[in-house]
Amino acid sequence: MSLTVEPVGSPRELAQFLRVPYRIYGRRHPQYVYPLLAQQKAFLDPAKNPFFRHAEARLWVARQGAAPVGRIAAAVDRANNDFHGETLGYFGFYETREDAGIAQALLQSARDWLAAQGMTVMRGPGCFTTNHDYLGLLVKGHERPPVIGMPWQPPYYEQQLLANGLQKAKDLFAWEFTAPEGRAPDRISRFAERAASRLPVRIRRFRMDRFWDDAEIVRRLYHEAWQGNWGFVPMDEQEFRHAAKDMKSMVDPGFLLIAELADEPVAFSMTTQDFNEALAPLRGSLLPFGWLKFLLAKRRIAGARTLLLGVKPEHRLKGIDVMLIDETIRHGASRGICRGECSWILEDNTVMNRSLEKYGATLKNVYRLYEQELR
């Protein structure tokens, strides 16, 4: 049966692109959690996603005969390239059968398009940049389902990327805390208390009646805290609002924290309940009765994920980050949350990784980004 890789150009082809994972993972997979199809479709819609004000993307579906057997996407983000002074393109949404020919054809399609746009390096997988969900390839931790916003891929994907000349660029770590006794680990609480005794830091929740004011405070803190990090891409107000819009209605406000020192915002953390626990049985659709099932299951969620945590550079190493973690774990425990994941953390963020390990977190998953020069 002949293999073809065809660009997505119609709503029908986009629907096939979005449904490729159903052909890879089947109806009941023990780890894979289907993303909501409506959210994925909206993410890829230039009319709805402000990312595409400064980026372009192309999508492809691989077919054997008429049957979709794989997919890939590629993107060029001018905001990233202008900020870093590079010619980098991304690939993502990578899904395929365990077939070397399909993998090679998909990756070649992405390489060819990126090279035609003048890019000299391809990086991925992701969807697409460090500002987006589902970043990296899972290389450690396949035995458990992912938390919300994190990917799960079968182990053979790693061999497919390596066989096609991609090499490791950076690892991203996911650390896990547990609170089985309904409280933060003693080491965290003790250190947080010592830090609080030395600093007049006030940790407050987002003001939900002024949510977007606090979101803008966090956006500015995010840029100050993260702009020196590998892979950082700045976000303007419109794009940050788009990324945070679901938090306003879905996330427990006790998980959205800002730390203030002398009334000046100096740090923040943003955590969400692990909605994957409620979404897993729905297989990507809230229709016709998925909403009801989701709302019922949402009450029993036992996990959370800290998406972002940042401290202004001049206030680091003072324990403010531990104070935020302690408050997050305490609040989660009061709501029946007994485990939490901090993800992702760059492998060479030595201070954060050592701190998490020191205060009782365990390294749960490792995700890897790959790069390849385009010649």
C-alpha positions in Angstrom: 0.0 0.0 0.0 1.5 3.4 -1.0 2.5 5.9 1.6 1.8 9.6 1.0 2.2 12.7 3.2 -0.3 15.4 2.3 -0.6 18.9 3.7 -3.8 19.8 5.5 -5.9 22.3 3.5 -9.5 21.7 4.3 -11.8 21.4 7.4 -12.2 17.7 6.6 -8.4 17.2 6.5 -8.0 19.1 9.8 -10.5 16.8 11.4 -8.4 13.8 10.2 -5.3 15.4 11.5 -6.8 15.9 14.9 -8.1 12.3 15.0 -4.8 10.6 14.1 -4.1 9.7 17.8 -7.2 7.6 17.9 -5.7 5.4 15.3 -2.4 5.2 17.3 -3.7 4.6 20.8 -7.1 3.0 20.3 -10.2 3.3 22.5 -8.7 2.4 25.8 -5.1 3.2 26.4 -3.7 2.8 30.0 -1.6 6.0 29.9 -2.5 8.3 26.9 -5.1 11.0 27.6 -6.8 12.5 24.6 -6.7 16.3 24.5 -10.1 18.0 23.9 -10.6 18.1 20.2 -12.3 21.5 20.4 -9.4 23.0 22.2 -6.9 21.6 19.8 -8.9 22.9 16.8 -9.1 26.4 18.4 -5.4 26.4 19.1 -4.6 25.8 15.4 -7.1 28.4 14.2 -5.2 31.6 13.3 -8.5 33.6 13.8 -8.6 32.4 17.5 -5.0 32.0 18.6 -3.0 35.3 18.9 0.2 33.2 18.5 -0.4 33.3 14.8 -0.1 37.1 14.7 3.7 36.4 14.7 3.9 32.8 13.5 3.0 30.5 10.6 2.4 26.8 10.7 1.8 23.9 8.3 0.2 20.5 9.1 0.5 17.2 7.3 -1.2 13.8 7.5 0.5 10.6 6.4 -1.7 8.0 4.7 -1.3 4.4 3.6 -3.8 4.2 0.9 -6.7 6.3 2.3 -6.0 5.5 5.9 -4.4 8.2 8.1 -1.4 6.6 9.9 0.6 9.6 11.2 0.8 13.4 11.4 3.2 16.2 12.0 3.2 20.0 12.1 5.9 22.7 11.7 5.9 26.3 12.8 8.1 29.4 12.5 7.7 31.9 15.3 9.0 35.3 14.4 8.8 36.5 18.1 11.2 33.7 19.1 13.6 34.4 16.3 13.6 38.1 16.8 14.2 37.8 20.5 17.0 35.2 20.2 18.5 36.3 16.9 18.2 32.9 15.4 16.5 31.0 12.5 14.7 28.3 14.4 11.7 26.3 13.4 9.6 24.0 15.4 7.9 20.6 14.8 5.2 19.1 16.9 1.9 17.3 17.0 4.0 14.3 16.1 2.1 11.0 16.1 2.8 7.9 14.1 2.7 4.1 14.1 5.8 2.1 14.8 7.0 2.3 11.2 10.3 3.7 10.2 9.1 4.7 6.7 6.2 6.8 8.1 8.4 8.5 10.6 11.0 9.4 8.0 8.4 10.8 5.6 6.7 12.9 8.2 10.0 14.4 9.6 11.2 15.1 6.1 8.1 17.1 5.3 8.6 19.3 8.3 12.3 19.7 7.5 11.7 20.6 3.9 9.0 23.2 4.7 11.1 24.8 7.5 14.2 25.0 5.2 12.1 26.6 2.6 11.1 29.3 5.1 14.9 30.1 5.6 15.2 28.2 8.9 18.5 26.6 9.7 17.5 24.5 12.8 14.5 22.4 13.6 13.5 21.8 17.3 10.8 19.7 18.9 8.5 18.0 19.5 6.1 20.5 20.9 2.9 22.4 20.1 4.9 24.7 19.5 7.1 26.8 21.7 8.0 26.8 25.4 4.8 28.9 26.0 2.6 26.1 24.9 1.4 22.7 26.3 2.6 19.2 25.3 6.3 20.2 25.1 9.0 17.6 24.7 9.2 13.9 24.2 8.6 11.6 27.2 11.8 9.6 27.8 11.3 8.6 31.4 8.0 7.8 33.2 6.0 6.0 30.7 4.2 3.9 33.3 1.8 6.6 34.4 -0.6 8.9 32.6 0.5 12.5 32.2 -0.9 15.5 34.1 -2.8 18.2 32.4 -0.8 19.9 29.6 2.0 17.4 29.6 2.5 14.8 26.8 2.6 11.1 26.7 4.3 9.2 23.8 5.3 5.6 23.3 9.0 4.7 23.8 9.5 4.0 20.1 9.2 7.7 19.2 12.6 8.3 20.7 14.2 5.8 18.4 12.4 7.3 15.4 13.8 10.7 16.1 17.3 9.5 16.7 17.2 7.4 13.5 16.3 10.5 11.5 19.3 12.5 12.8 17.8 14.5 15.6 19.9 15.0 18.7 19.1 16.0 22.3 18.8 19.7 22.8 17.5 19.9 26.4 15.8 17.8 29.0 12.8 19.1 31.0 12.1 17.6 34.5 8.8 16.9 36.2 9.0 16.7 40.0 6.3 15.3 42.2 5.3 16.2 45.8 2.9 14.1 47.9 0.9 15.1 50.9 -0.6 11.9 52.1 -1.2 13.2 55.6 -3.0 16.3 54.4 -0.1 18.7 54.9 3.1 19.8 53.2 6.3 17.8 53.9 7.9 18.9 57.2 11.1 20.0 55.5 9.2 22.5 53.2 7.0 23.8 56.1 10.0 24.4 58.4 12.0 26.2 55.7 9.0 28.3 54.6 8.5 29.3 58.3 12.1 30.4 58.6 11.9 32.4 55.4 8.7 34.1 56.6 10.4 35.0 59.9 13.2 36.8 58.0 11.2 38.5 55.3 7.9 40.5 55.5 6.5 38.6 52.5 2.8 38.5 52.0 1.4 35.7 49.8 -2.0 36.5 48.4 -4.4 34.9 46.0 -5.5 36.4 42.7 -8.3 38.9 43.2 -10.9 37.2 41.0 -12.8 40.5 40.6 -9.6 42.0 39.2 -8.3 38.8 37.6 -6.8 40.5 34.5 -5.0 43.1 36.6 -3.3 40.3 38.5 -2.7 38.3 35.3 -0.8 41.3 33.9 1.3 41.5 37.1 2.2 37.8 36.6 3.0 38.4 32.9 5.5 41.1 33.9 7.0 39.0 36.6 7.2 36.0 34.2 9.3 38.1 31.8 11.6 39.3 34.5 12.1 35.9 36.1 12.3 33.8 32.9 13.9 35.9 30.2 17.3 34.5 30.8 16.1 30.9 30.5 16.9 28.7 27.6 14.0 28.7 25.1 12.2 31.6 26.7 9.8 33.4 24.3 8.2 36.7 25.3 4.4 37.0 25.4 2.5 40.2 24.9 -0.6 40.9 26.9 -3.0 39.5 24.3 -1.2 36.2 24.0 -0.9 35.9 27.8 -4.6 36.6 28.3 -5.4 33.9 25.7 -3.2 31.4 27.6 -4.7 32.3 31.0 -8.4 32.6 30.0 -9.4 29.1 31.1 -7.8 29.7 34.5 -10.3 32.4 35.3 -13.3 30.0 35.2 -11.7 26.6 35.9 -8.8 26.9 38.4 -9.3 27.1 42.2 -8.2 30.7 43.0 -6.2 29.3 46.0 -3.7 28.0 43.5 -3.0 31.4 41.9 -0.6 33.2 44.1 1.4 36.4 44.1 4.2 37.1 46.7 4.6 40.7 47.7 7.5 42.4 49.6 6.7 45.8 50.9 3.6 45.8 48.6 5.8 45.1 45.6 5.0 41.9 43.6 8.3 39.9 43.6 7.2 36.3 42.8 4.2 34.2 41.6 3.1 30.7 41.1 0.2 29.3 39.0 -1.1 25.9 39.7 -4.1 24.0 38.3 -6.0 20.9 39.4 -5.0 17.9 37.2 -8.1 18.0 35.0 -6.7 15.0 33.1 -8.1 12.8 35.9 -11.6 13.9 34.8 -10.9 14.1 31.1 -9.3 10.7 30.6 -12.6 8.8 30.2 -14.0 11.3 27.8 -11.6 10.5 24.9 -11.3 14.1 23.8 -15.0 15.1 23.5 -17.4 16.8 25.9 -20.4 15.8 23.8 -23.1 14.7 24.2 -22.8 14.1 28.0 -19.1 14.7 28.5 -19.7 17.9 30.4 -21.8 16.2 33.0 -19.2 13.4 33.4 -16.4 16.0 33.6 -18.1 18.1 36.3 -18.9 15.0 38.4 -15.3 13.6 38.1 -13.8 17.1 38.7 -14.9 16.9 42.4 -12.7 13.8 42.9 -9.5 15.1 41.4 -6.6 14.2 43.7 -3.6 15.8 41.8 -2.4 19.2 40.7 0.3 20.7 38.5 2.3 23.9 39.1 2.6 25.3 35.6 4.7 28.4 36.4 6.7 29.7 39.3 9.0 32.7 39.1 10.9 35.0 41.4 12.5 38.3 40.4 16.3 37.8 40.1 17.2 40.1 42.9 14.9 38.2 45.3 16.0 34.7 44.6 17.7 32.4 47.2 15.6 33.9 50.0 13.1 31.1 50.3 10.2 32.9 48.6 9.8 30.0 46.1 9.5 27.5 49.0 6.9 29.7 50.6 4.9 29.6 47.5 5.2 25.8 47.2 4.3 25.4 50.9 1.2 27.5 50.5 0.2 25.6 47.3 0.6 22.2 49.0 -1.3 23.4 52.1 -4.2 24.7 50.0 -4.3 21.6 47.8 -4.3 19.3 50.9 -7.3 21.2 52.3 -9.1 20.4 49.1 -8.3 16.7 49.0 -5.3 17.1 46.7 -2.7 14.6 47.8 0.0 14.9 45.1 1.3 17.7 43.0 3.7 18.0 40.0 6.1 20.8 39.3 6.6 20.8 35.6 8.5 21.6 33.7 12.0 22.5 35.0 15.0 22.9 32.8 17.6 20.2 33.5 20.3 22.8 34.1 18.2 24.9 36.5 20.4 23.6 39.2 19.1 25.7 42.0 15.4 24.8 41.5 16.1 21.1 40.9 18.3 20.8 44.0 15.8 22.6 46.1 12.9 20.4 45.0 14.9 17.3 45.7 16.1 18.6 49.0 12.6 19.4 50.2 11.2 16.0 49.4 10.1 16.0 45.7 10.9 13.0 43.5 11.9 13.1 39.9 8.8 11.7 38.2 9.2 12.3 34.4 11.8 13.5 32.0 10.9 15.1 28.7 13.4 15.8 25.9 13.6 18.4 23.2 15.5 17.5 20.1 17.3 19.6 17.4 18.6 19.1 13.9 20.5 21.4 11.6 18.8 21.9 8.3 21.2 21.7 5.4 
